[in-house]
Amino acid sequence: MADKILIVGATGLIGGLLTHKLVGQGVDKQMHLLLRRPYREDVGKAKVHVQLQENWPATIAKIKPDIVISCLGSTMKKSGTKEDFAAVDRDLVGAVAAAAKAAGARQFISISSVMADSSASSFYLKTKGEAEDLLRAQKFDRLDIIRPGLLRGDRTNESRLGESLAIAASPVMDLLLHGKFRRYRSILASDVADAIMALMGESASGNFVHENDDVWAVV
């Protein structure tokens, strides 16, 4: 029987690309999308669940996914407050992971951030690190945490001026980042989506962290 796949955060940059690629490969029959708002793109035969966040654990329990992919993520500007940012990027990610484990999921794949660390002084990186700690605490058979550098891609649903300026400068900046600093290079969101697809269903157990070079190695 094919693995049942659940994607949360399908309306974001990476989640949208991943969904489109999986539909194109004919994986849509075993796909479920769990969303906070309606999804207006073609998802083939995938099942779409639009629910309030508080109902997500019960929905995950009904789906009983084998593989859960979290592309959840916001920004401080979009969230408005630190509390609202953490509510999505840490608390909601953690709640999804706990519900997935309880429902029997064996693999969890999550998008984090380069330099994520629960002891970081930066609130953003600290929050991302705390989310990673919550994922590890669930003890999935296999946990894949992807820590990309600056994401490049077409964000059609929001404008990020600072990020756009950084992306414009990235061709020059990337040339200056070598060795251990390659993790900070910009990376195509489509490459990250391809890496997720390559990691889905991997049989080796354990916790794995994938930075830029790891992503490029599998796409």
N, C-alpha and C positions, 0 to 999 in steps of 0.2 A: 504493500500500500504506500502511495506517495506521501511524503511529509506534509502535514498541514501547517501552513505558514501564516503568521500574523504580523502585520506591519502597523506600527503606531507612528504617527508623524508623517503620513504619506503626502500631506499638503505642502511640506517644506521642499527645499531645493534637492537634497539627496533622496528623500523619501519619494518625491515625485518622479525623479529619474529612475529609481529602482523599480517602482511600480510599473512604469512604462516599459522598461526592459524585460521584466518578468512576464508581462502580458504578451510582449512580442515573441517571447520564447515559448508561449503556450502553457505557462505555469499557472495561469489565472484560475483554473478550476479548483486548485487547492489553496488559493489565497483568500485571506480575510484582511480587511482594512478597518481599523478602529480609529474613529475621528471625532473631533470636537465640533466640526462644522461640515456641511455637505461637500462632497468631492465631485467636481464637475468634469473631470477628465474621463476618457474611455478606460474602463477597468476590465473590459471583456466579461468573463463569467465570475470574476471575483465577487465575494460577498462584502458589502459595505455596511458597517455598523456605526451609525451616528448617535452618540450617547453623551450625556453629561459626564464629566470626569468622575463624579462619585459613583457612577454606575459601571465604570470600566472593569473593576475586579469581577463583578457578577457576570459581565459579558464575556470576559476572558475564561471564566470557569465554564461557561456554556460552550465556547469554541473548542476548548481543550487543544491548543496548538502544540505542535512538536518543536517548531522553531519560531522564536519571537525576535523581531528586528525593531529596535527603537531608534527612530530618527528624530525624536523629540528634541526641541531646542528653541530658545527664544533669544532675545537681546535685552540688555538693560534698558535701552531706549523704548523698545516695544512694550516691555513689561511695566515700566513706569517706576517701580520700586524694587529694592533688593528682595523684599519678601515675596513679591509676585514672581520675580525671576526664579528664585529658589523653589517656589511652589511647582513650577513646571520642570526646570532643568535638574532638580534633585528629587523633590518629593513625588512628583508624578512618575518620573522614571523609576524610582524605588517602589512605588505602589504597583506599577505594571510588572516589575520583576517579581515581586512577592506573589502577585496573583498568577503569573506565568508558572512559577515554581509549584505553587499549590495545585495548578491545573495539570501538572505533569510534563511541562515543557523540558526538553533535555538540552536545548541550545538557546543561548541568548546572545544577540549581537547588538551592540550599542555604539552610537556615534558620540564621542567625547570631544576632547580638545587637546592639542599639544600643550604640554606642561601642566596638565590637570594634576592637582595634588591637594589632598584635604588639609595639609599643613601650610599651604601657600598663603602669602600675605594678600594677594589679589583676591577680592571677593569672587570674581568670575571663576578663576582657576580653582579656588577653594571649593566652591559649589560643585563644579564639575568633578573634582576629586572626591567629594563626599558622596556624589551619585555613584561613582565607581566603587566606593567602599560598600555601598548598599547592594550593588550588584554581586560583588564577591561574597557577601554574607549569605546569599541565597544558595551558594554551592551547587550551581548548575553542573551537569555532566561536562558541558563545554561552555565557556564564556569567552566571547571575542569582543574586546574593547578597541575601537578604532580612534586614533588620535591624529587627525589630519592637521596640516598647517592651514594657512589662509585658503579658504575655499574660493575657487573661481567657477562661475557659472551664471546663468541668466535667471535672476530672481525677478519673476514677472509680477509677484504679488506684494512686493515691498521695496522701499528705497533705503539704502544704507550708504550715506555719503562718505563717511570715513572709510568704510570697507571698499567702496568703489575707488577711492583715491589710492588705497593700499594696493588694490589689484592692478591699477594703472602703472604703479611703480614696480610691481613684482618682477617683470622681466629683467630689470637691472638688479634688483635686490637679490633675486634668486642666484644670480651669477656669483654673488659675494658669499653665499652660504655653502660651506663645504664641511666634510667630515661630520662630526656630531651635530653641526648646525643645520644640516640638510633637513632635519625634522621641521624647521621653521619655514621652509620654502612653501610657496603657494602650490596648490594641487587642484586639479580639475575635479569637480563634484562627480562627474561621470566616471572618473577613475575610482573614486570611493564606492560608488554604486556597483561597479564591476567587481571590486574586491569583496563586497558583501556577498555577491552572487557566487564568487569562487569559494567563500568560506562556508556558505550554507551547506549543512549536512556533513561537514568534516567529521571524521570518526575519532580522531585523537581527543582524549579528554584532558581537562585542565583549564587554566585561565591564561589567556593570551592577549597581549597588548600589541597593536599594530600601528606603527608610525608611518610617515611618508614612504620610506624605502620599502617597508613591508607591503604596503599597498601596491607600489609600483611593481614589486616582484611577482605579484599574482595576477596582474591584469595583462 
